[in-house]
Amino acid sequence: MATNGKSILSVEGTVQEKKEWSYEDLSRLPQEHQIEDVSRLVAGMEGAGVRVKAVLKESNPLSKADHVTFHSLDGKFAASVPLQEAIEKGILIYKRSGGPLPDSKGGPIRLIVPHGDNACSNVKSVIRIELTVGKGKDTTWDPDHDNPAIHGHSHDHGHDHDHHDHGHDHGHDHHDHDHGHSH
C-alpha cells in the first residue's frame, strides 16, 4: 500500500500486517465500501468516505483485538471504539468536492461513527488506526474535545445538577423547618 502518493494513514497494532494508505489507495477500495455523500448518514457532515472495515480488512486484525483506536495527527485526540462497532458503522471521510479532504475540514482523514453508543465519536485529522486488546486511548469524553455541546455540556451539567440538588435539598429542609416553626 501507499505505492502511489504520500501515506496519510497507517494501520497497526494487533494486526497480521501493518499497512500505510495514501489518498489514491483509499479511492481505489471497492465501490461497495465507498460512501459518496456522508451527509445522508450524518446530518451536517459533508464529504465522501470509505468504511473503516474496508481498511481494517486489509490488515487482518488478530482475533484477540477487540477495540480500534483512532489517533489524531497532533496526538491530542483519540477515540477507541469496540471493533464490531467500528466495522459496522465507522466511516473515514477523506474526500470533498472531488479532491482530498482539506485540513480545515478535519482532513486529510476524519473519523465519524454515527449512531450507537459512541454516536459522536468524531476525530479530525486521523493519522493512525491502532487495533488494541481492550479499550485504547480515548479523549472523546474530554471537555476540551471539539464536541463540547455533547461531551463537555453533559459532563458540566451532571456536576451542576448535583450541586443544584444539594442546594435545593438544603433550602427545602430549611423551609420545612421554618414552616414547622411558624405553624
TIVO-2410 file (N, C-alpha, C; in nm, 3 decimals):
# residues 183
REC num residu      c1      c2      c3 atome chaine
REC   1      M   0.084  -0.120   0.000     N      A
REC   1      M   0.000   0.000   0.000    CA      A
REC   1      M   0.088   0.126   0.000     C      A
REC   2      A   0.022   0.237  -0.020     N      A
REC   2      A   0.091   0.367  -0.028    CA      A
REC   2      A   0.199   0.364  -0.136     C      A
REC   3      T   0.173   0.285  -0.240     N      A
REC   3      T   0.269   0.280  -0.350    CA      A
REC   3      T   0.260   0.408  -0.433     C      A
REC   4      N   0.137   0.462  -0.443     N      A
REC   4      N   0.120   0.588  -0.516    CA      A
REC   4      N   0.083   0.697  -0.417     C      A
REC   5      G   0.156   0.805  -0.422     N      A
REC   5      G   0.121   0.917  -0.336    CA      A
REC   5      G   0.173   0.899  -0.194     C      A
REC   6      K   0.153   1.003  -0.119     N      A
REC   6      K   0.204   1.010   0.018    CA      A
REC   6      K   0.112   0.935   0.113     C      A
REC   7      S   0.171   0.866   0.209     N      A
REC   7      S   0.091   0.795   0.309    CA      A
REC   7      S   0.021   0.896   0.399     C      A
REC   8      I  -0.111   0.879   0.415     N      A
REC   8      I  -0.186   0.970   0.502    CA      A
REC   8      I  -0.248   0.893   0.619     C      A
REC   9      L  -0.231   0.761   0.618     N      A
REC   9      L  -0.292   0.681   0.724    CA      A
REC   9      L  -0.213   0.552   0.743     C      A
REC  10      S  -0.192   0.515   0.869     N      A
REC  10      S  -0.130   0.386   0.895    CA      A
REC  10      S  -0.223   0.301   0.983     C      A
REC  11      V  -0.221   0.171   0.959     N      A
REC  11      V  -0.298   0.077   1.039    CA      A
REC  11      V  -0.198  -0.017   1.104     C      A
REC  12      E  -0.203  -0.025   1.236     N      A
REC  12      E  -0.105  -0.104   1.309    CA      A
REC  12      E  -0.165  -0.160   1.437     C      A
REC  13      G  -0.081  -0.218   1.520     N      A
REC  13      G  -0.129  -0.273   1.647    CA      A
REC  13      G  -0.148  -0.423   1.636     C      A
REC  14      T  -0.261  -0.471   1.686     N      A
REC  14      T  -0.289  -0.614   1.691    CA      A
REC  14      T  -0.341  -0.662   1.555     C      A
REC  15      V  -0.252  -0.658   1.455     N      A
REC  15      V  -0.288  -0.697   1.319    CA      A
REC  15      V  -0.180  -0.789   1.263     C      A
REC  16      Q  -0.218  -0.864   1.161     N      A
REC  16      Q  -0.120  -0.951   1.096    CA      A
REC  16      Q  -0.025  -0.871   1.008     C      A
REC  17      E  -0.077  -0.763   0.953     N      A
REC  17      E   0.006  -0.685   0.860    CA      A
REC  17      E  -0.018  -0.535   0.877     C      A
REC  18      K   0.085  -0.464   0.911     N      A
REC  18      K   0.076  -0.318   0.921    CA      A
REC  18      K   0.071  -0.260   0.780     C      A
REC  19      K  -0.015  -0.160   0.760     N      A
REC  19      K  -0.027  -0.103   0.627    CA      A
REC  19      K  -0.028   0.049   0.630     C      A
REC  20      E   0.021   0.107   0.521     N      A
REC  20      E   0.015   0.252   0.502    CA      A
REC  20      E  -0.079   0.279   0.385     C      A
REC  21      W  -0.157   0.383   0.399     N      A
REC  21      W  -0.255   0.416   0.295    CA      A
REC  21      W  -0.234   0.558   0.244     C      A
REC  22      S  -0.245   0.573   0.113     N      A
REC  22      S  -0.243   0.706   0.053    CA      A
REC  22      S  -0.386   0.739   0.009     C      A
REC  23      Y  -0.407   0.863  -0.031     N      A
REC  23      Y  -0.539   0.906  -0.080    CA      A
REC  23      Y  -0.581   0.816  -0.198     C      A
REC  24      E  -0.486   0.789  -0.286     N      A
REC  24      E  -0.516   0.706  -0.404    CA      A
REC  24      E  -0.554   0.564  -0.364     C      A
REC  25      D  -0.485   0.511  -0.263     N      A
REC  25      D  -0.517   0.375  -0.217    CA      A
REC  25      D  -0.661   0.369  -0.167     C      A
REC  26      L  -0.698   0.469  -0.088     N      A
REC  26      L  -0.834   0.471  -0.032    CA      A
REC  26      L  -0.938   0.481  -0.143     C      A
REC  27      S  -0.909   0.565  -0.243     N      A
REC  27      S  -1.007   0.585  -0.351    CA      A
REC  27      S  -1.020   0.462  -0.440     C      A
REC  28      R  -0.921   0.372  -0.434     N      A
REC  28      R  -0.927   0.250  -0.515    CA      A
REC  28      R  -0.997   0.134  -0.444     C      A
REC  29      L  -1.034   0.153  -0.320     N      A
REC  29      L  -1.106   0.047  -0.250    CA      A
REC  29      L  -1.239   0.020  -0.320     C      A
REC  30      P  -1.293  -0.101  -0.308     N      A
REC  30      P  -1.416  -0.137  -0.380    CA      A
REC  30      P  -1.529  -0.037  -0.357     C      A
REC  31      Q  -1.606  -0.014  -0.462     N      A
REC  31      Q  -1.715   0.082  -0.458    CA      A
REC  31      Q  -1.816   0.052  -0.347     C      A
REC  32      E  -1.833  -0.076  -0.318     N      A
REC  32      E  -1.932  -0.115  -0.215    CA      A
REC  32      E  -1.896  -0.057  -0.077     C      A
REC  33      H  -1.769  -0.022  -0.057     N      A
REC  33      H  -1.726   0.033   0.071    CA      A
REC  33      H  -1.717   0.186   0.068     C      A
REC  34      Q  -1.735   0.245  -0.049     N      A
REC  34      Q  -1.725   0.389  -0.063    CA      A
REC  34      Q  -1.861   0.455  -0.032     C      A
REC  35      I  -1.857   0.568   0.034     N      A
REC  35      I  -1.979   0.643   0.065    CA      A
REC  35      I  -1.965   0.779  -0.002     C      A
REC  36      E  -2.043   0.800  -0.106     N      A
REC  36      E  -2.028   0.921  -0.187    CA      A
REC  36      E  -2.076   1.048  -0.117     C      A
REC  37      D  -2.176   1.033  -0.031     N      A
REC  37      D  -2.231   1.150   0.037    CA      A
REC  37      D  -2.255   1.118   0.183     C      A
REC  38      V  -2.160   1.156   0.267     N      A
REC  38      V  -2.168   1.124   0.409    CA      A
REC  38      V  -2.286   1.193   0.478     C      A
REC  39      S  -2.330   1.307   0.422     N      A
REC  39      S  -2.437   1.383   0.486    CA      A
REC  39      S  -2.568   1.305   0.493     C      A
REC  40      R  -2.581   1.203   0.409     N      A
REC  40      R  -2.703   1.122   0.415    CA      A
REC  40      R  -2.704   1.035   0.541     C      A
REC  41      L  -2.587   1.010   0.595     N      A
REC  41      L  -2.578   0.930   0.718    CA      A
REC  41      L  -2.563   1.017   0.841     C      A
REC  42      V  -2.494   1.129   0.826     N      A
REC  42      V  -2.470   1.219   0.939    CA      A
REC  42      V  -2.505   1.361   0.897     C      A
REC  43      A  -2.611   1.414   0.953     N      A
REC  43      A  -2.655   1.548   0.915    CA      A
REC  43      A  -2.546   1.651   0.944     C      A
REC  44      G  -2.525   1.739   0.849     N      A
REC  44      G  -2.428   1.846   0.869    CA      A
REC  44      G  -2.284   1.808   0.840     C      A
REC  45      M  -2.259   1.682   0.808     N      A
REC  45      M  -2.123   1.637   0.778    CA      A
REC  45      M  -2.108   1.620   0.628     C      A
REC  46      E  -2.016   1.691   0.567     N      A
REC  46      E  -2.002   1.684   0.422    CA      A
REC  46      E  -1.877   1.607   0.382     C      A
REC  47      G  -1.883   1.553   0.261     N      A
REC  47      G  -1.767   1.483   0.208    CA      A
REC  47      G  -1.801   1.341   0.168     C      A
REC  48      A  -1.702   1.271   0.116     N      A
REC  48      A  -1.717   1.132   0.079    CA      A
REC  48      A  -1.616   1.051   0.160     C      A
REC  49      G  -1.651   0.927   0.185     N      A
REC  49      G  -1.562   0.848   0.269    CA      A
REC  49      G  -1.562   0.701   0.232     C      A
REC  50      V  -1.492   0.627   0.313     N      A
REC  50      V  -1.485   0.482   0.294    CA      A
REC  50      V  -1.510   0.418   0.430     C      A
REC  51      R  -1.569   0.302   0.428     N      A
REC  51      R  -1.599   0.235   0.555    CA      A
REC  51      R  -1.470   0.185   0.622     C      A
REC  52      V  -1.465   0.200   0.752     N      A
REC  52      V  -1.348   0.158   0.830    CA      A
REC  52      V  -1.317   0.011   0.804     C      A
REC  53      K  -1.422  -0.069   0.789     N      A
REC  53      K  -1.400  -0.214   0.775    CA      A
REC  53      K  -1.317  -0.249   0.652     C      A
REC  54      A  -1.328  -0.168   0.545     N      A
REC  54      A  -1.252  -0.197   0.423    CA      A
REC  54      A  -1.103  -0.181   0.447     C      A
REC  55      V  -1.068  -0.083   0.530     N      A
REC  55      V  -0.927  -0.056   0.561    CA      A
REC  55      V  -0.874  -0.161   0.659     C      A
REC  56      L  -0.955  -0.194   0.760     N      A
REC  56      L  -0.911  -0.292   0.860    CA      A
REC  56      L  -0.891  -0.430   0.797     C      A
REC  57      K  -0.979  -0.464   0.705     N      A
REC  57      K  -0.974  -0.596   0.643    CA      A
REC  57      K  -0.839  -0.623   0.579     C      A
REC  58      E  -0.780  -0.520   0.522     N      A
REC  58      E  -0.651  -0.536   0.452    CA      A
REC  58      E  -0.537  -0.569   0.549     C      A
REC  59      S  -0.556  -0.535   0.676     N      A
REC  59      S  -0.450  -0.562   0.774    CA      A
REC  59      S  -0.475  -0.689   0.855     C      A
REC  60      N  -0.592  -0.751   0.834     N      A
REC  60      N  -0.626  -0.874   0.906    CA      A
REC  60      N  -0.606  -0.863   1.057     C      A
REC  61      P  -0.699  -0.796   1.126     N      A
REC  61      P  -0.688  -0.787   1.273    CA      A
REC  61      P  -0.681  -0.926   1.335     C      A
REC  62      L  -0.599  -0.941   1.437     N      A
REC  62      L  -0.589  -1.068   1.507    CA      A
REC  62      L  -0.718  -1.091   1.587     C      A
REC  63      S  -0.750  -1.216   1.612     N      A
REC  63      S  -0.877  -1.249   1.676    CA      A
REC  63      S  -0.890  -1.189   1.816     C      A
REC  64      K  -0.777  -1.166   1.883     N      A
REC  64      K  -0.786  -1.111   2.020    CA      A
REC  64      K  -0.812  -0.960   2.022     C      A
REC  65      A  -0.796  -0.893   1.907     N      A
REC  65      A  -0.822  -0.749   1.902    CA      A
REC  65      A  -0.971  -0.725   1.920     C      A
REC  66      D  -1.008  -0.633   2.011     N      A
REC  66      D  -1.150  -0.607   2.031    CA      A
REC  66      D  -1.185  -0.458   2.030     C      A
REC  67      H  -1.083  -0.372   2.016     N      A
REC  67      H  -1.110  -0.228   2.005    CA      A
REC  67      H  -1.024  -0.169   1.893     C      A
REC  68      V  -1.074  -0.060   1.837     N      A
REC  68      V  -0.999   0.014   1.736    CA      A
REC  68      V  -0.980   0.155   1.789     C      A
REC  69      T  -0.856   0.199   1.795     N      A
REC  69      T  -0.827   0.333   1.846    CA      A
REC  69      T  -0.778   0.420   1.730     C      A
REC  70      F  -0.843   0.535   1.712     N      A
REC  70      F  -0.810   0.628   1.604    CA      A
REC  70      F  -0.736   0.746   1.665     C      A
REC  71      H  -0.613   0.770   1.620     N      A
REC  71      H  -0.528   0.876   1.676    CA      A
REC  71      H  -0.520   0.994   1.580     C      A
REC  72      S  -0.527   1.116   1.637     N      A
REC  72      S  -0.517   1.235   1.553    CA      A
REC  72      S  -0.371   1.270   1.527     C      A
REC  73      L  -0.351   1.351   1.424     N      A
REC  73      L  -0.217   1.391   1.381    CA      A
REC  73      L  -0.138   1.459   1.492     C      A
REC  74      D  -0.204   1.545   1.570     N      A
REC  74      D  -0.133   1.618   1.675    CA      A
REC  74      D  -0.119   1.539   1.805     C      A
REC  75      G  -0.179   1.420   1.809     N      A
REC  75      G  -0.166   1.336   1.928    CA      A
REC  75      G  -0.256   1.376   2.043     C      A
REC  76      K  -0.336   1.481   2.024     N      A
REC  76      K  -0.420   1.530   2.134    CA      A
REC  76      K  -0.551   1.454   2.145     C      A
REC  77      F  -0.601   1.406   2.032     N      A
REC  77      F  -0.732   1.343   2.033    CA      A
REC  77      F  -0.724   1.198   1.988     C      A
REC  78      A  -0.812   1.119   2.046     N      A
REC  78      A  -0.822   0.979   2.008    CA      A
REC  78      A  -0.960   0.929   2.045     C      A
REC  79      A  -1.007   0.831   1.970     N      A
REC  79      A  -1.133   0.765   2.004    CA      A
REC  79      A  -1.110   0.616   1.995     C      A
REC  80      S  -1.152   0.545   2.098     N      A
REC  80      S  -1.138   0.400   2.098    CA      A
REC  80      S  -1.277   0.339   2.102     C      A
REC  81      V  -1.312   0.269   1.996     N      A
REC  81      V  -1.446   0.212   1.988    CA      A
REC  81      V  -1.436   0.060   1.973     C      A
REC  82      P  -1.539  -0.012   2.019     N      A
REC  82      P  -1.537  -0.158   2.003    CA      A
REC  82      P  -1.519  -0.195   1.856     C      A
REC  83      L  -1.438  -0.297   1.832     N      A
REC  83      L  -1.406  -0.339   1.695    CA      A
REC  83      L  -1.533  -0.362   1.613     C      A
REC  84      Q  -1.630  -0.429   1.671     N      A
REC  84      Q  -1.752  -0.460   1.598    CA      A
REC  84      Q  -1.826  -0.334   1.554     C      A
REC  85      E  -1.829  -0.237   1.642     N      A
REC  85      E  -1.897  -0.111   1.608    CA      A
REC  85      E  -1.821  -0.035   1.500     C      A
REC  86      A  -1.690  -0.036   1.509     N      A
REC  86      A  -1.608   0.032   1.408    CA      A
REC  86      A  -1.631  -0.032   1.271     C      A
REC  87      I  -1.641  -0.165   1.269     N      A
REC  87      I  -1.661  -0.237   1.144    CA      A
REC  87      I  -1.800  -0.208   1.086     C      A
REC  88      E  -1.898  -0.206   1.175     N      A
REC  88      E  -2.036  -0.188   1.128    CA      A
REC  88      E  -2.068  -0.043   1.090     C      A
REC  89      K  -2.011   0.054   1.163     N      A
REC  89      K  -2.057   0.192   1.147    CA      A
REC  89      K  -1.950   0.295   1.115     C      A
REC  90      G  -1.825   0.262   1.142     N      A
REC  90      G  -1.719   0.363   1.126    CA      A
REC  90      G  -1.698   0.405   0.981     C      A
REC  91      I  -1.679   0.535   0.963     N      A
REC  91      I  -1.655   0.591   0.830    CA      A
REC  91      I  -1.533   0.683   0.836     C      A
REC  92      L  -1.446   0.670   0.738     N      A
REC  92      L  -1.330   0.760   0.726    CA      A
REC  92      L  -1.358   0.855   0.610     C      A
REC  93      I  -1.383   0.982   0.643     N      A
REC  93      I  -1.406   1.082   0.539    CA      A
REC  93      I  -1.269   1.127   0.487     C      A
REC  94      Y  -1.249   1.115   0.357     N      A
REC  94      Y  -1.118   1.153   0.303    CA      A
REC  94      Y  -1.128   1.236   0.176     C      A
REC  95      K  -1.250   1.262   0.131     N      A
REC  95      K  -1.269   1.328   0.002    CA      A
REC  95      K  -1.375   1.439   0.016     C      A
REC  96      R  -1.354   1.546  -0.058     N      A
REC  96      R  -1.454   1.653  -0.060    CA      A
REC  96      R  -1.442   1.728  -0.193     C      A
REC  97      S  -1.554   1.746  -0.257     N      A
REC  97      S  -1.556   1.816  -0.387    CA      A
REC  97      S  -1.459   1.753  -0.486     C      A
REC  98      G  -1.449   1.622  -0.483     N      A
REC  98      G  -1.366   1.551  -0.581    CA      A
REC  98      G  -1.218   1.548  -0.552     C      A
REC  99      G  -1.177   1.608  -0.441     N      A
REC  99      G  -1.035   1.607  -0.406    CA      A
REC  99      G  -1.017   1.569  -0.260     C      A
REC 100      P  -0.893   1.566  -0.213     N      A
REC 100      P  -0.867   1.530  -0.073    CA      A
REC 100      P  -0.939   1.623   0.025     C      A
REC 101      L  -0.981   1.569   0.137     N      A
REC 101      L  -1.047   1.649   0.241    CA      A
REC 101      L  -0.947   1.750   0.296     C      A
REC 102      P  -0.980   1.881   0.290     N      A
REC 102      P  -0.884   1.982   0.339    CA      A
REC 102      P  -0.866   1.977   0.490     C      A
REC 103      D  -0.749   2.018   0.534     N      A
REC 103      D  -0.718   2.019   0.677    CA      A
REC 103      D  -0.820   2.100   0.756     C      A
REC 104      S  -0.871   2.208   0.694     N      A
REC 104      S  -0.965   2.295   0.763    CA      A
REC 104      S  -1.097   2.224   0.795     C      A
REC 105      K  -1.121   2.112   0.726     N      A
REC 105      K  -1.242   2.035   0.749    CA      A
REC 105      K  -1.212   1.906   0.825     C      A
REC 106      G  -1.092   1.901   0.882     N      A
REC 106      G  -1.055   1.782   0.959    CA      A
REC 106      G  -0.978   1.680   0.878     C      A
REC 107      G  -0.928   1.723   0.760     N      A
REC 107      G  -0.853   1.631   0.674    CA      A
REC 107      G  -0.712   1.606   0.725     C      A
REC 108      P  -0.638   1.521   0.658     N      A
REC 108      P  -0.678   1.453   0.533    CA      A
REC 108      P  -0.780   1.340   0.556     C      A
REC 109      I  -0.794   1.293   0.681     N      A
REC 109      I  -0.893   1.189   0.710    CA      A
REC 109      I  -0.963   1.223   0.840     C      A
REC 110      R  -1.095   1.213   0.838     N      A
REC 110      R  -1.174   1.239   0.958    CA      A
REC 110      R  -1.261   1.118   0.988     C      A
REC 111      L  -1.256   1.074   1.110     N      A
REC 111      L  -1.338   0.959   1.151    CA      A
REC 111      L  -1.473   1.005   1.205     C      A
REC 112      I  -1.578   0.937   1.163     N      A
REC 112      I  -1.707   0.953   1.230    CA      A
REC 112      I  -1.766   0.815   1.253     C      A
REC 113      V  -1.831   0.800   1.366     N      A
REC 113      V  -1.903   0.676   1.396    CA      A
REC 113      V  -2.047   0.716   1.428     C      A
REC 114      P  -2.135   0.713   1.328     N      A
REC 114      P  -2.272   0.756   1.352    CA      A
REC 114      P  -2.353   0.656   1.432     C      A
REC 115      H  -2.446   0.710   1.513     N      A
REC 115      H  -2.540   0.628   1.591    CA      A
REC 115      H  -2.468   0.539   1.693     C      A
REC 116      G  -2.545   0.463   1.765     N      A
REC 116      G  -2.486   0.370   1.861    CA      A
REC 116      G  -2.435   0.441   1.986     C      A
REC 117      D  -2.370   0.364   2.070     N      A
REC 117      D  -2.323   0.415   2.199    CA      A
REC 117      D  -2.219   0.525   2.183     C      A
REC 118      N  -2.139   0.517   2.076     N      A
REC 118      N  -2.036   0.618   2.054    CA      A
REC 118      N  -2.081   0.712   1.943     C      A
REC 119      A  -2.204   0.760   1.956     N      A
REC 119      A  -2.268   0.835   1.849    CA      A
REC 119      A  -2.184   0.951   1.798     C      A
REC 120      C  -2.110   1.015   1.889     N      A
REC 120      C  -2.037   1.133   1.845    CA      A
REC 120      C  -1.886   1.110   1.845     C      A
REC 121      S  -1.844   0.987   1.829     N      A
REC 121      S  -1.701   0.967   1.809    CA      A
REC 121      S  -1.665   1.036   1.679     C      A
REC 122      N  -1.582   1.135   1.688     N      A
REC 122      N  -1.552   1.220   1.574    CA      A
REC 122      N  -1.411   1.273   1.594     C      A
REC 123      V  -1.317   1.217   1.522     N      A
REC 123      V  -1.177   1.259   1.538    CA      A
REC 123      V  -1.128   1.318   1.408     C      A
REC 124      K  -1.082   1.443   1.415     N      A
REC 124      K  -1.029   1.511   1.297    CA      A
REC 124      K  -0.883   1.470   1.275     C      A
REC 125      S  -0.841   1.481   1.151     N      A
REC 125      S  -0.701   1.457   1.113    CA      A
REC 125      S  -0.647   1.326   1.169     C      A
REC 126      V  -0.720   1.218   1.143     N      A
REC 126      V  -0.674   1.086   1.187    CA      A
REC 126      V  -0.551   1.047   1.105     C      A
REC 127      I  -0.446   1.008   1.175     N      A
REC 127      I  -0.323   0.969   1.107    CA      A
REC 127      I  -0.291   0.821   1.128     C      A
REC 128      R  -0.348   0.766   1.238     N      A
REC 128      R  -0.310   0.629   1.275    CA      A
REC 128      R  -0.429   0.555   1.332     C      A
REC 129      I  -0.448   0.433   1.285     N      A
REC 129      I  -0.550   0.344   1.339    CA      A
REC 129      I  -0.478   0.229   1.408     C      A
REC 130      E  -0.510   0.211   1.534     N      A
REC 130      E  -0.441   0.109   1.614    CA      A
REC 130      E  -0.542   0.006   1.665     C      A
REC 131      L  -0.518  -0.119   1.631     N      A
REC 131      L  -0.601  -0.228   1.684    CA      A
REC 131      L  -0.549  -0.263   1.822     C      A
REC 132      T  -0.639  -0.270   1.919     N      A
REC 132      T  -0.595  -0.296   2.056    CA      A
REC 132      T  -0.677  -0.407   2.121     C      A
REC 133      V  -0.618  -0.464   2.225     N      A
REC 133      V  -0.689  -0.560   2.310    CA      A
REC 133      V  -0.735  -0.481   2.431     C      A
REC 134      G  -0.863  -0.459   2.442     N      A
REC 134      G  -0.914  -0.369   2.545    CA      A
REC 134      G  -0.917  -0.227   2.491     C      A
REC 135      K  -0.984  -0.139   2.562     N      A
REC 135      K  -1.000  -0.001   2.517    CA      A
REC 135      K  -0.867   0.072   2.516     C      A
REC 136      G  -0.842   0.146   2.410     N      A
REC 136      G  -0.720   0.224   2.399    CA      A
REC 136      G  -0.743   0.368   2.442     C      A
REC 137      K  -0.655   0.456   2.401     N      A
REC 137      K  -0.668   0.599   2.436    CA      A
REC 137      K  -0.799   0.654   2.382     C      A
REC 138      D  -0.868   0.729   2.464     N      A
REC 138      D  -0.996   0.787   2.422    CA      A
REC 138      D  -1.014   0.923   2.487     C      A
REC 139      T  -1.018   1.027   2.405     N      A
REC 139      T  -1.035   1.163   2.460    CA      A
REC 139      T  -1.175   1.216   2.432     C      A
REC 140      T  -1.264   1.132   2.382     N      A
REC 140      T  -1.395   1.183   2.340    CA      A
REC 140      T  -1.481   1.225   2.459     C      A
REC 141      W  -1.441   1.189   2.580     N      A
REC 141      W  -1.515   1.237   2.697    CA      A
REC 141      W  -1.443   1.352   2.765     C      A
REC 142      D  -1.341   1.402   2.697     N      A
REC 142      D  -1.265   1.514   2.750    CA      A
REC 142      D  -1.343   1.643   2.720     C      A
REC 143      P  -1.365   1.730   2.819     N      A
REC 143      P  -1.440   1.854   2.795    CA      A
REC 143      P  -1.378   1.943   2.687     C      A
REC 144      D  -1.250   1.925   2.660     N      A
REC 144      D  -1.184   2.008   2.558    CA      A
REC 144      D  -1.204   1.953   2.418     C      A
REC 145      H  -1.271   1.839   2.408     N      A
REC 145      H  -1.293   1.779   2.277    CA      A
REC 145      H  -1.378   1.873   2.192     C      A
REC 146      D  -1.371   1.858   2.061     N      A
REC 146      D  -1.439   1.955   1.975    CA      A
REC 146      D  -1.590   1.932   1.968     C      A
REC 147      N  -1.645   1.857   2.058     N      A
REC 147      N  -1.790   1.841   2.067    CA      A
REC 147      N  -1.839   1.881   2.205     C      A
REC 148      P  -1.810   2.003   2.250     N      A
REC 148      P  -1.848   2.041   2.387    CA      A
REC 148      P  -1.998   2.037   2.409     C      A
REC 149      A  -2.073   2.058   2.300     N      A
REC 149      A  -2.219   2.058   2.316    CA      A
REC 149      A  -2.269   1.923   2.364     C      A
REC 150      I  -2.195   1.819   2.329     N      A
REC 150      I  -2.238   1.686   2.371    CA      A
REC 150      I  -2.161   1.642   2.495     C      A
REC 151      H  -2.028   1.639   2.482     N      A
REC 151      H  -1.949   1.582   2.591    CA      A
REC 151      H  -1.928   1.679   2.706     C      A
REC 152      G  -1.875   1.797   2.672     N      A
REC 152      G  -1.845   1.893   2.778    CA      A
REC 152      G  -1.971   1.932   2.853     C      A
REC 153      H  -2.078   1.958   2.778     N      A
REC 153      H  -2.201   2.005   2.841    CA      A
REC 153      H  -2.258   1.897   2.933     C      A
REC 154      S  -2.263   1.774   2.885     N      A
REC 154      S  -2.322   1.669   2.967    CA      A
REC 154      S  -2.239   1.649   3.094     C      A
REC 155      H  -2.108   1.664   3.080     N      A
REC 155      H  -2.021   1.648   3.196    CA      A
REC 155      H  -2.046   1.762   3.296     C      A
REC 156      D  -2.046   1.885   3.247     N      A
REC 156      D  -2.068   2.001   3.333    CA      A
REC 156      D  -2.208   1.997   3.393     C      A
REC 157      H  -2.303   1.959   3.310     N      A
REC 157      H  -2.442   1.957   3.354    CA      A
REC 157      H  -2.458   1.862   3.472     C      A
REC 158      G  -2.393   1.745   3.463     N      A
REC 158      G  -2.402   1.648   3.572    CA      A
REC 158      G  -2.348   1.709   3.700     C      A
REC 159      H  -2.241   1.782   3.686     N      A
REC 159      H  -2.178   1.843   3.802    CA      A
REC 159      H  -2.271   1.950   3.861     C      A
REC 160      D  -2.322   2.036   3.774     N      A
REC 160      D  -2.412   2.143   3.819    CA      A
REC 160      D  -2.537   2.084   3.881     C      A
REC 161      H  -2.585   1.980   3.823     N      A
REC 161      H  -2.708   1.918   3.868    CA      A
REC 161      H  -2.692   1.866   4.012     C      A
REC 162      D  -2.581   1.801   4.036     N      A
REC 162      D  -2.554   1.751   4.171    CA      A
REC 162      D  -2.550   1.867   4.270     C      A
REC 163      H  -2.483   1.972   4.226     N      A
REC 163      H  -2.468   2.088   4.312    CA      A
REC 163      H  -2.606   2.149   4.339     C      A
REC 164      H  -2.686   2.156   4.236     N      A
REC 164      H  -2.818   2.214   4.246    CA      A
REC 164      H  -2.904   2.132   4.343     C      A
REC 165      D  -2.900   2.001   4.329     N      A
REC 165      D  -2.978   1.914   4.418    CA      A
REC 165      D  -2.939   1.939   4.562     C      A
REC 166      H  -2.811   1.952   4.582     N      A
REC 166      H  -2.762   1.971   4.718    CA      A
REC 166      H  -2.819   2.101   4.775     C      A
REC 167      G  -2.809   2.206   4.694     N      A
REC 167      G  -2.860   2.335   4.739    CA      A
REC 167      G  -3.011   2.328   4.759     C      A
REC 168      H  -3.078   2.262   4.672     N      A
REC 168      H  -3.223   2.253   4.679    CA      A
REC 168      H  -3.267   2.178   4.805     C      A
REC 169      D  -3.202   2.066   4.830     N      A
REC 169      D  -3.236   1.988   4.950    CA      A
REC 169      D  -3.213   2.071   5.075     C      A
REC 170      H  -3.103   2.141   5.074     N      A
REC 170      H  -3.069   2.221   5.190    CA      A
REC 170      H  -3.175   2.328   5.212     C      A
REC 171      G  -3.209   2.397   5.101     N      A
REC 171      G  -3.310   2.502   5.110    CA      A
REC 171      G  -3.445   2.444   5.151     C      A
REC 172      H  -3.475   2.329   5.099     N      A
REC 172      H  -3.603   2.266   5.127    CA      A
REC 172      H  -3.614   2.231   5.275     C      A
REC 173      D  -3.507   2.173   5.329     N      A
REC 173      D  -3.507   2.138   5.471    CA      A
REC 173      D  -3.525   2.265   5.555     C      A
REC 174      H  -3.458   2.366   5.513     N      A
REC 174      H  -3.464   2.492   5.587    CA      A
REC 174      H  -3.606   2.545   5.585     C      A
REC 175      H  -3.668   2.536   5.470     N      A
REC 175      H  -3.804   2.584   5.453    CA      A
REC 175      H  -3.899   2.505   5.545     C      A
REC 176      D  -3.885   2.374   5.545     N      A
REC 176      D  -3.970   2.290   5.630    CA      A
REC 176      D  -3.954   2.331   5.776     C      A
REC 177      H  -3.832   2.357   5.810     N      A
REC 177      H  -3.803   2.393   5.949    CA      A
REC 177      H  -3.878   2.522   5.986     C      A
REC 178      D  -3.867   2.622   5.897     N      A
REC 178      D  -3.937   2.748   5.921    CA      A
REC 178      D  -4.087   2.724   5.927     C      A
REC 179      H  -4.133   2.646   5.834     N      A
REC 179      H  -4.276   2.622   5.823    CA      A
REC 179      H  -4.328   2.558   5.952     C      A
REC 180      G  -4.253   2.458   5.999     N      A
REC 180      G  -4.294   2.388   6.121    CA      A
REC 180      G  -4.291   2.486   6.237     C      A
REC 181      H  -4.192   2.571   6.238     N      A
REC 181      H  -4.175   2.663   6.348    CA      A
REC 181      H  -4.291   2.763   6.353     C      A
REC 182      S  -4.327   2.820   6.236     N      A
REC 182      S  -4.435   2.920   6.234    CA      A
REC 182      S  -4.568   2.853   6.262     C      A
REC 183      H  -4.580   2.729   6.219     N      A
REC 183      H  -4.704   2.655   6.244    CA      A
REC 183      H  -4.719   2.628   6.392     C      A
***
